Amino acid sequence: MTEELKTSVTFLPLIDLRFRETATTGHTWFMSSLNDTLEENETEHLYFPSKASKGRLLCFKGRDIRDGTKNSYALAWRGSLPESAILLEGLTFVSDTYYNHENLWHGICAMTPLVRWSMKNECLKPARWVLFHWGELRLKMGSWLQQLMQASFGKVKVEGFDRGDVPYCFEKAIVMRHDLGQITRENKLKVSDHLRCKARSYCGLNPAGKGTETNERGFPIIRLTLLMRRGSRSFKNATAVSDIFAKECARVEGCILHIVQSEDLSFCDQVKVLTNTDIVASPHGAQLTNMLFMDRESSVMEFFPKGWLENAGVGQYAHHWMADQSGMKHQGAWWDPIGKDCPSPQDHLQCFLFHKDGMVGHNETYFAEWARRVIDQVRLSKVGQPSEDQAKQQHDSKACTC
């Protein structure tokens, strides 16, 4: 019977092309024969072995990085694994994303459900990670994301299935294939608080008392950071933008302006800079995901090149969503109205590609009024907030769940 069970294990393609048009909605195209476990307020997931899998383990075969249909999956009982199968012991985190694990924003969206699952399951840590993009194997996650996961879980080992072209089966596995899925805002905030705390600890930062500092004349310290980027979506005239913010910051006693280049910062530099930031102003880009490391209720100001408002679709609101799930105040965005016109204005996709990597201009009057308004809001909140409430906010923002 054991031999018959071994030879009867059926491997199916990881990606089911029948669901190509609805890959990210409803029934996913990744491991399409299996239904998710649904828990109220949590993301959908698959766990193996479980009652739903009838006690069977999850197995993968193939390591193609270009075609998810050439990689496959199957379920098998531990006592009757497929011939030549390698059993990987411990817990495996499996993530398939429609986007990727290199980009900061998309990476954190893919990892949030795994972090949340761990938090509510006795802070279980993975022995390894298996990453897919459209069922295509990925051998690494981005450096920023890997260090964030290392801060939360310890050493990160991304499995490459490099011990031969054989099936690999997992003693235990949790599979996330919907990114944030149905997870509620409250639980997203808990994950953000946890990751913020873990990252600060990993980088040796102790933010105790931050938010209540005053200068020698007793005025509250307000830290404003211009988080710059080079190349696409950078400011056309960074000096002019810096001068505008410097002038408005100098108008308010206690305001301190820092201008930093995101590409020049290590992971821990990014954690440190944003930990010590009350207001971050930055062009649209992955670097804004670092708002995660600011205290709750901190402020975000965002800038776009021409053409994004009309052609970029809902994706341009990614950092509005990031602010919401990490407890920040998104103080609005500015879309540059000046620049080259798209040669095919009726084709939104082509126009987006035309404008996607454009640079961002500036409007001195608008920027000055906007900066003044946000700085004044922060100043008033610091003056009007009792110190005990500030202390509680700081405690809440640095309380590690695990």
HUTA-V541998 format. One record per residue. N is the residue number from 0. SS is DSSP state (hx for helix, st for strand, lp for the rest). OMEGA is omega in whole degrees, -180 to 180 (NA if undefined). Layout:
n: [N;N]
ss: [SS;SS]
omega: [OMEGA;OMEGA]
//
This chain:
n: [0;1;2;3;4;5;6;7;8;9;10;11;12;13;14;15;16;17;18;19;20;21;22;23;24;25;26;27;28;29;30;31;32;33;34;35;36;37;38;39;40;41;42;43;44;45;46;47;48;49;50;51;52;53;54;55;56;57;58;59;60;61;62;63;64;65;66;67;68;69;70;71;72;73;74;75;76;77;78;79;80;81;82;83;84;85;86;87;88;89;90;91;92;93;94;95;96;97;98;99;100;101;102;103;104;105;106;107;108;109;110;111;112;113;114;115;116;117;118;119;120;121;122;123;124;125;126;127;128;129;130;131;132;133;134;135;136;137;138;139;140;141;142;143;144;145;146;147;148;149;150;151;152;153;154;155;156;157;158;159;160;161;162;163;164;165;166;167;168;169;170;171;172;173;174;175;176;177;178;179;180;181;182;183;184;185;186;187;188;189;190;191;192;193;194;195;196;197;198;199;200;201;202;203;204;205;206;207;208;209;210;211;212;213;214;215;216;217;218;219;220;221;222;223;224;225;226;227;228;229;230;231;232;233;234;235;236;237;238;239;240;241;242;243;244;245;246;247;248;249;250;251;252;253;254;255;256;257;258;259;260;261;262;263;264;265;266;267;268;269;270;271;272;273;274;275;276;277;278;279;280;281;282;283;284;285;286;287;288;289;290;291;292;293;294;295;296;297;298;299;300;301;302;303;304;305;306;307;308;309;310;311;312;313;314;315;316;317;318;319;320;321;322;323;324;325;326;327;328;329;330;331;332;333;334;335;336;337;338;339;340;341;342;343;344;345;346;347;348;349;350;351;352;353;354;355;356;357;358;359;360;361;362;363;364;365;366;367;368;369;370;371;372;373;374;375;376;377;378;379;380;381;382;383;384;385;386;387;388;389;390;391;392;393;394;395;396;397;398;399;400;401]
ss: [lp;hx;hx;hx;hx;hx;hx;hx;lp;lp;lp;st;st;lp;st;lp;hx;hx;hx;hx;hx;hx;lp;lp;lp;lp;lp;lp;lp;st;lp;lp;lp;lp;lp;lp;st;lp;lp;lp;lp;lp;lp;lp;st;st;st;st;lp;lp;lp;lp;lp;lp;lp;lp;st;st;st;st;st;lp;lp;lp;lp;lp;lp;hx;hx;hx;lp;st;st;st;st;st;lp;hx;hx;hx;lp;lp;lp;lp;lp;st;st;st;st;st;st;st;st;st;st;st;st;lp;lp;lp;lp;lp;lp;hx;hx;hx;hx;hx;hx;hx;hx;hx;hx;hx;hx;hx;hx;hx;hx;lp;lp;lp;lp;lp;lp;lp;lp;st;st;st;st;st;st;lp;lp;st;st;st;lp;lp;lp;lp;hx;hx;hx;hx;hx;hx;hx;hx;hx;hx;hx;lp;lp;lp;lp;st;lp;lp;lp;lp;lp;lp;lp;lp;lp;st;st;st;st;st;st;st;st;st;lp;lp;lp;lp;lp;lp;lp;lp;hx;hx;hx;hx;hx;hx;hx;hx;hx;hx;hx;hx;hx;hx;hx;hx;hx;hx;lp;lp;lp;lp;lp;lp;lp;lp;lp;lp;lp;st;lp;lp;lp;lp;lp;st;lp;st;st;st;st;st;st;st;lp;lp;lp;lp;lp;lp;st;lp;lp;hx;hx;hx;hx;hx;hx;hx;hx;hx;hx;hx;hx;hx;lp;lp;lp;lp;st;st;st;st;st;st;st;hx;hx;hx;lp;lp;hx;hx;hx;hx;hx;hx;hx;hx;hx;lp;lp;lp;st;st;st;st;st;lp;lp;hx;hx;hx;hx;hx;hx;hx;hx;lp;lp;lp;lp;lp;st;st;st;st;st;st;lp;lp;lp;hx;hx;hx;hx;lp;hx;hx;hx;hx;hx;hx;hx;hx;hx;hx;hx;hx;hx;hx;lp;lp;st;st;st;st;st;st;st;lp;lp;lp;lp;lp;lp;lp;lp;lp;lp;lp;lp;hx;hx;hx;hx;hx;hx;hx;hx;lp;lp;lp;lp;st;lp;lp;lp;hx;hx;hx;hx;hx;hx;hx;hx;hx;hx;hx;hx;hx;hx;hx;hx;hx;hx;hx;hx;hx;lp;lp;hx;hx;hx;hx;hx;hx;hx;hx;hx;hx;hx;hx;lp;lp;lp;lp]
omega: [179;180;179;179;179;-176;-178;178;-176;177;179;178;178;-180;179;-174;176;-177;-177;-175;180;-172;-175;180;177;-176;-173;179;179;-177;-167;-178;-174;179;-179;166;-178;174;-177;177;-178;178;177;-179;173;178;-179;-7;-178;176;-180;180;-178;177;-177;177;175;177;174;174;-180;179;-179;-178;-178;-176;-178;179;178;172;-173;-179;177;174;-179;175;-174;-178;-178;178;179;178;177;-178;175;179;178;-174;-179;-178;178;173;179;-180;170;-179;177;-177;177;-180;179;-180;-176;-177;-178;179;-179;177;179;-176;-176;-180;178;178;180;179;178;-178;-177;178;174;176;180;-179;-179;172;-178;177;173;-173;176;171;-173;-180;177;-177;174;-172;177;169;180;-177;180;-179;-179;180;176;177;176;177;-177;-171;-172;-174;-180;177;178;-176;-180;-180;-173;178;179;-179;-177;175;175;-178;-172;177;175;179;172;-175;175;-176;-179;-174;-176;175;-175;-178;-175;179;180;-179;173;178;178;178;-180;178;-179;-179;177;180;-178;-179;179;178;179;-178;175;-179;176;-174;-179;179;180;-177;179;-177;175;175;-175;179;175;178;-179;177;175;-178;-179;-178;168;-178;-173;173;179;175;-176;178;171;178;176;180;-177;-180;180;179;179;-179;179;-179;178;-180;-179;178;-179;-180;-176;-180;-179;179;180;-180;172;177;-175;178;-172;-177;-177;-174;171;179;-177;173;180;178;-178;-178;-176;174;-179;-180;174;180;174;177;-173;171;177;180;-176;-177;-180;177;178;174;177;-172;176;174;174;179;173;-171;-179;176;-170;-175;-177;171;174;174;-177;-176;-176;-167;-172;180;-174;-179;-180;179;-178;-177;165;180;179;179;-179;-176;178;174;-180;175;175;-172;177;-178;176;179;-178;179;-173;178;-179;178;178;-179;179;-171;-180;-177;-174;-179;180;179;177;179;179;-175;-168;-175;178;179;-172;176;178;176;-172;-178;-179;-178;-178;-180;180;179;-180;-179;-178;179;180;177;-179;179;-180;180;-180;179;-173;-175;178;-176;-180;176;177;-180;179;179;180;179;-178;-175;-177;-178;178;179;-177;NA]
//
